[in-house]
Each structure stands twice: as C-alpha cells, then as structure tokens.
Amino acid sequence: MKHEIGIEKESPFENCKLNRKIYAEVLTEVVKNNNQGFVMSLNNKWGTGKTTFVKMWQYHLENQDFQTINFNAWENDFEDNALTALLGELKPIVKPHTESVFNNVLEKGLIISKHILPILVKSLIEKYIDTKNLKESLINITDEAKDIFKNEVDEYLHRKESIIEFKTYLSQFVANTVNNDKPLVFIIDELDRCRPNYAVSLLEQIKHFFSVPNIVFVLSIDKEQLEYAIKGVYGNDNIDSEEYLRRFIDIEYSLPAPDGKTFSEYLYQYYNFAEFFEEKHSQMIGNDKDTFLRICFYLFDNESVTLRQQEKIFAHVSAVLKTCRDNRQLFPLLFVTLIYLKVLHQKFYNSIKSKSLSIDNLQANLTKIFTYDKDSLRIIVGIEANLIFFYNNFISPNNNLFEYNQTNNKDELIINFCYDANLLLQNLNNLENSHYDLQVNSIEKIIARIDLISRD
C-alpha cells in the first residue's frame, strides 16, 4: 500500500521527513545562475523518492517566480511522436502576447516531424495494388519513387532550414514567457520506465530541437535502467550507453542517501504502530517502540533498501497486525525480519517456508544478507537466534541446538554460529527457557500470518 505525502504549495517541504529542502535550494541556485539552457539529470534508483522530491521542488521553484512544467513521460508514452508530446506540454503556458510566435513554433514543428517517404510509398502501393499487370505496376512505382526521392532531398533541405527557424521561434517564445529572466524549468519524470524507443526519441528531440536559451530540462531518472533501454533500442549489449547519455546530459546530480532512521520513525507514526505495540497487543514479546525501531534501524541501514521498499515492509507489518487476534503473542524481531526477507529476499523466505534448508544452510544465507559492526552485533545475533530457534522447532523439534557439558558445567552449542558464539548461546538459552507455546507460536503459524492466510 503506497501513500502520498501531503505537499502544500505554499510550503512544499513542510511534510518532508527526509530533510531534502536544502537540496532543492542548491538546485534552484544552479538553475537560477544559468539561463543559457542545459539538461540536468536527477539520478537515483527507483523507489528513493525522486518523484515526490521533484513535485516539492517544482512548487519551491514556482514560489520563487519560476515558470515550470512537470511531464510524466511514462504516463504519456502512448504518443509515438515525442516532439508532439513536448510541444503539447508547452501549449498550456502560452500567453495572449506569445500565441502568434507559438503558432510559428507549431508550424515549423510540423515540418520537421513529417516522415514523407514511408507515407508516400504506402499510398503508391495502395494505388497500384488492384492493377492486373503487377510488372507494369512495379515499373510505375519505381519511376514515381525516383520523383519521391528527389522530393525527399528537397524536403530534407527544407526541414533543415525549418529546424533553425523552429529553434529561433522557440527561443523567442520562451524568452517572452518566462518570468524575470528566470529560465523555464521543464521536469521530465519516469523517463526510464517508458518504452525504450520513446525514451530515446525524447532524448533526441530535447538535444536537437530544444537546446535553446532559457529552458532547463530536469530528467528524473534511474540512469542504470535508462542505459538498459538504450541498449535495447540499439540491440547491442556492448554499446557504451553511459557515454551515449553524456551526449544529452550536461549536469548529473544525485540526491544523497536518506536517513533511514528518520523515515522509520515517520512510518511508525504514520501507520499508528503505537496502538499495536503499546496498547492493543498486551501479549507482544518485546512490545515497546524502541525495540521495534531498533530492529527497523538495523534492517534499513543499508543503501540498497529503497524508501519504497522500506514503506512496503512497514505497510505489510501494519496489514498483518490488523488481522492478528489481540491475544496472540507476537515476536517483533522474528516477525519483522521474516517480512523483510519476504519483500527483499523471497527465495530465502520461500526456502524457510518449505523447510528445504538445514540449520547450516539457514546460517549460510544469513551471512550473505546481514553484516554487522559492534553497535549492531546484538541485533543481528538476536535475528540469528530467533530464526534458528523457531525454524529448528519447525523442521525437527526434538533436535537440540545446545547441550549441557558436565565436564565444565556449561551449556555449549552443538551447531555452528554466524557472528558470536557466546551471544548466540545466551539468546537460544533465553528462548528455550521462556516456555513459549510453540504450537501457537511456531514459525509456520507466523508465516501464515505474514502471508495473510491466518489470524491465529
């Protein structure tokens, strides 16, 4: 379940929990101090909040008297002609005193976007398709094709002149439309999600036809995904798509990685987890806010976890909590970790679900996914202990994980450990001595809750 952050036009960053206003201010200065026209890429992975940021930045710009356009390329890639789409976005900002020059832009745009030859050849074939003498028809087509080719050469020269005129009129139109010599900021979002041919065509049109003073294009993209699209268009994985993009982009910018802790606290409040962790579920094991958030801070302290994935995990936790019976014990550390694995490491999650792992295999997967430092050691060992304890009872409840050594009068692990043997033993001992009802609180039952097929 995705929610939209409320964006107030008068104060667009008021509800921003990632403290990104400073980046908008920096980018605004870049735009303000360069009115010759350029193309900037805002390059971040999918799910990192680019779309929300550019909406906020757009209002920030408008509040400083900039003229802006926000064009979602993905929602509009039904239009085959990218030039038509770009000109269509300009039309709403036409003013009475710029209408005539904009009409000149449209007129020249029509000329440079025409594809005469394919249309004429198609009409010629249709003209002769019903004649009885196919050979004679082909001769007629060939003769007329010569004229078409001659006309196409003339048309090429005419279009070349029209491109110059188009850019001249466009420059005049923009100069008379923008406010106080501030450039028009043309934001193009979701370009990397378009049909590859359309995305490349849009880039080509911007480069060849719209590189005029007073227009700044901002491409909100996942550069890596756009590079895949370029390779797809040219049918060659060996093409240097990064170098190709440099032809179109003058300035590259990336939003700094967000503070996952701040966003976790925001989502905790947004989904009203206090109701579940502090009031509704009195049987919750480790039911305080700090315990839950510490787990989240650890899981999301990773640049590869996007804001969208983080939000998806919180939304899933919320959905499951709403379906659980109030008197059921829940284990936040295990519960949230399993949802994290379901969203981000589904193959591992399914292996747990299907009992296809040994304890050693389970631990080997953990070391591939989770790293630690001295500050997070207790959390990660807690994750290891909970997964091993509940999974062991799932696959072979009679197997011991540790045993008492009468020689030294100490408990000792009889399994391997991933991170710290003493801490793992301590955690397993605590779980063993807690006397949980493992029929009610088995990992199988917990997974059934997570998969939303049971309330028990």
N, C-alpha and C positions, 0 to 999 in steps of 0.2 A: 504494500500500500504506500503510494508516494503522496506526500503532502507538499503543498506550495507554501513557501514562506511569504508572509504578507509584505508587500512592497508599497510603501506610501510615497507618492510622487514628490511631496514636499520634503520628505526626509527619508530617502530611499534606503539608507543603510541602518536605519533605526533598529530593525529586527535582525540584522546580520549578526550571527553568533560566531563568525569566523574572523571578525575584525579586519575586514577587507576594504574598508573605506580608504585607507592610506594608499592602496594600490590604485584605486580609481583616481585619487588626487594626482598621483605620479603620472599616470597615463594621460590624464587631462592636460597636464603641463607639456607632455610630449606632443600632443595634438595641437595645442594652442600655439606652440612655438615653431610649427612647421606647416605653413599654409600652401606649400608648393604641390602637395598631393603625394601620398605614398600608401603602401599596403603594409599593414601590421598583422601578424598572426598572434593570436592568443592561444598558446599551445599547451593543453593539459589533457590528461586521459579522460575517457568517458566516466561520468559519474563523480567528477570532482567539483561540480557546482559552477561550471562556466556559464551555462545559460542563465542561472539566477544572477550571477555577477554582472553579466553584460546588460541585463534588464535594469539592475540597480544603477550601473554606470550610465546607461542611457538617460535615466531621469536626472542623475547628477549633472550630466552634460547640459540637458535642457534647462535645468535650473540656473545654469551659467550662460544661457542665451545661445547655446549651440543648436543648429538645425541637425536633426538625426533621423535616420531610417534604420529600422530593425527588420531584417529579411531572413525568415527561416527557410533556408534552401531546401531542406528535406521535405517540408510540407508543400513545397511548390515545384518539385521536380517532375510533376506531370507535364509541365510545359517543356516541349522539346527545344525551343529556341531560347537559349539563355539570355540573348540580347533583349528579347521581348520582355522577359521577366524583370530584368534590371531597369528597363525604361518604364515598365509598369509601376515599379516601386517609386520612381521619380515623379510620376504624374500627380499624386496627392499633394505634393509640396509646390505645385505650380501656383503662382500668384497672378492676378489680373495683368500686371505690367510685364510678366515673363511668359505669358501664354503664347505670344507670336513666335518668340525665339524657341520655345519648347516645341512648337509645331514644326519648326525648321529641323530640330533635332530628330523628331519622329520621321520626317520626310527623308532625311539622309540615312537614318537608321533602316528604313525600308529598303533603300537601295543596297546598302552594304550587307544586308541579311538575306538577300534573294539568292536562290540557287536555281538559276535559269536552265542550265543544261539538263539535269535529270527530269525536270518538268516537261521540257520541250521534246525530249526523246520519248518520254512516256506518251505524249499526245500524238507524236508521229506514228508510233507503233499502233496505237488505238485507231488512228486514221486509216491505216492500210491493212488492218488485221482481217477485214472481211473480203479483201480482193481475191480473185481466183488465181491470179498469177503471182505466186509468192516470190519467184525470182525477180520479176519486174518490180515488185514491192520493195525488195531489199535494195535494188538499184536506186529506186526513188528515195529510200531512206538515206542511203549513202550520199547521194547528191545533196539532199537537204541538210544532212549532217555537216557537210562542208560549210554551208552557209551558217549553220548553228555555231560551228567552231569559230568562224570569223566574227560572228556577232558576240560570241563569248569573250574573245580577245578584246573587242571594243568595250564590252561590258566590264571587263576586268579593269581597264584604264579608267572607265567612268567611276567604278566602285572605289578605286584607289584615290581618285580626287575627292570622292564623297566622304571617305574616311577622314581626310584632312578637314573638310567642311564640317563633318559631324562633330569632331573634337573641338573645332572653333566655336560652333554654336553651343555645344555642351558647356564649354568653359564660360561663355557669356551667360548662359542660363544659371549656372551655379554661382557665379560672381554676383548676379543680381538677386539671388535667392537667399544666400547665407546672411547671417546677422553680424554686423560689426567686424567684417573681415575675418570672422572665425570660420574655419572650414566645415563643410558638410561631413558628418561622420556617418558612414554607411556601414552598419554592422551586418555581417552575414554569418548566421549561426547554423550549426548542424551540417556544414558542407561535407564533412567526412562521412555522413550517413546517406548521402544522395546516391543515385545511380552513378557509377563511375564515369560514364560518358558525359553526363550532365555536369558533374563536379569539375571535370577537366575543361569542358566547354565554358563554364562560368569563369574559371580562372583565366582562360584565353581571352574572353571578352573584356574582363577587367583590365588585363595587361594591354591589349591592343587598342581598345576604344575608349576606356575611362581613365587613362593616365593623364589627367589634366589637373591644373592647379585647383586648390580649394576643395578637393574630395579626398578624404582619408577613408580607406577601406579597412575594416577590422574583421579578420577571419577568425571566428571562434572554432577551433579545430582540435582534433586529436591527430597530430601530424603523422604518427605511425600508421593510423588507419587510412588517412588520405594517401599516403605513399603506396599502400596496398592497392587502392583504387587506381592509381596511375599505372602501376604495373599491369593491372587487369586490362586497362584500356589499350595499352600497347602490346599486350600479350607476351611480355618478356620479363621474367623474374630478375634478369640480370641488369635491367635498366637502373641507372643511378637516380632513383626517384627523389632522393633528398636534394641532389644537385638540380634536378628539374624544378623543384619547388622554389629554389633560390632565385630562379628567373622571375618569379612572381611576387615574392615577399621581400620587402625592404627591411623590416624590423621584426624580430622574433621576441616574444615575451611569454613568460610562463608564470602563472600565479604560484607563489610559494606554497609549500605543503601546509594544509590546515592543521590547527591544533585539535587533535582527536579528542583530547580530554574535554575541552570546552564544548565540542559538538556532542559528546556523550552526555554531559550534564544537561545540555539543552534538550536532547531527545528523551532523557529521563523525565524531565518536567513535561515535555510535550505529550508523551504517552501516559502521563499520570501514574508512574510506577509506584509512587508513594502509597497509593491505595492498595496495591497488591503486597508490597514488601513491608509496609509498616502498619497496615490496618487489617486488610481483608484476610490475608493468609497467615493466621497465627501459627500454623504448623510449618511455616517456611524455615528451612535449615540455613542458618546464616542469613537472617532476613533483614539485615539493616542496609541502608542505602550505600554506606561506604564499602561494604563487602562486594555488593553487586557492581558498583562503579569501578572498583579496583580490578575486577575481572575484565570489565569492558576496556579500561585503560590499557591493560596489558594486551588484549586481543587486537585492539585497534591502533596500537603504537607501531604502525607499520605502513610505510608509504604505499605499499601495493594494495592496501584496503581503501577503496574509494569512499567518499561520503555517501554515495548512493548505496553501496554495499552495506555500509555501517547502518544506514537508515533502514535498509531491508531487514537486517538482522534484528534491530530494535522492534520493527513493526511485527516481525514474526513472533518475537518473545511476547509482545503485547497480545497478539491474536491467541496464542496458546494459553496465556494466563487467564484470558477471559473465558476460556472453555473449561478450565480445570475446576473441579469441585473445591469448595472452600476448605474442606477438612483434609485435603491431600497434602502430604509432605512434599516439598519441592527442594531441589538442591541446586541453587543458583550457579555454582561453579560448573557442575556437570551439565546442567540444563543449557546454559548459555554457550558453553563450549561445543556441545553437540549441534546446536543451531548454527553456530559459526562454521562448523565442518559441513553441515548440510548445504549452506549457501556457497561456501568458497572451496570446499574440498569434497565434492559429492561422492566421488569414487571411494574415498576412505570411509565416509559416512555409510555408504551402502555396504561396504565390507564389514563394518561393525554390525550393521543391521542383519546381515545374512550369516553371521557367525563364521565367516570364512577366514578369519585371522587367528593365528596363535598369539599368545601374550608377547612373544618376541617380535612378531610381525607388527603388532599394535605399537610397541615401543619404537620400532624402526621407523614407522610412519610419523610418529610424534616428533622424532629428532629432525625429520625433513621439514616439518612445518613450523615448529616452535623453537626459537632461540631464546637466550636469556642472558641477563647480567646479574650482578649481585643484588640489585634492587628488585628484580622480578623472579629470583630463584624460588621463593616460597610459593608464589602463584603458579609457576609452571610445574613444580613438583606436586602441588595440590591437584592440578589438572591431570597429571600422570597418575597419581594415586587414585583419584575418583574413577577415571576411565578403566584402569586395571581392576580395581576392586569390583565395580559393578559389572564389567564385561566378564570377568572371571566367574562370577556368580551366574552369569547368563549362559556361558558355554560349558562350564564344569564346576558346579557349586561345591563339590566335595574336594576340589584341589586347593591345597594351602598355598599361600603366597609367601609366608614366612613360618618359621618354627622355632621352638624354644631349644636352645643349646644348653644342656645340663652341665657341660664342662665349664663354661664361662658364665652360666646363669644369665644369659642374654637371649633375646629374640634375634634371629638372623634371617635375612632374605634368602629365599631359595629360588628367586627369579633374578633376572638382570635388572639394572637400573639405568635410566637415561641421564640423570643430571646429578643427583646427590643421594647416596645410599642411605645415610642416616635419616635425612628428612623424609625420604620415601617410606622407610620403615615406620617412622613416627606417624606419618599420615595414615598408612594402612592399619596400624595398630589402633588409632583413634576411630577409624571407620569400623573396624572389627568389633571394638568394644562398645560401639554406640547402639548395638542391637536394633538396627533398623529392620522393619518388616520387609524383607527382600522379595516377598511375594507381591506386595503392593508397590514397592519402590524398586523393582527390577529395571535394568536398562531397557528391557523390552517394553515395559509399561511407559517409561519416559519417552522412548522413541515413538510409541503410539500416540502420545500426547503431542509431540513435536510434529508428527505427520498429520495431525488433526483428524485422527480416526478413533480417538477415545478421549473421554473426560476422566477416566479412572486413573 
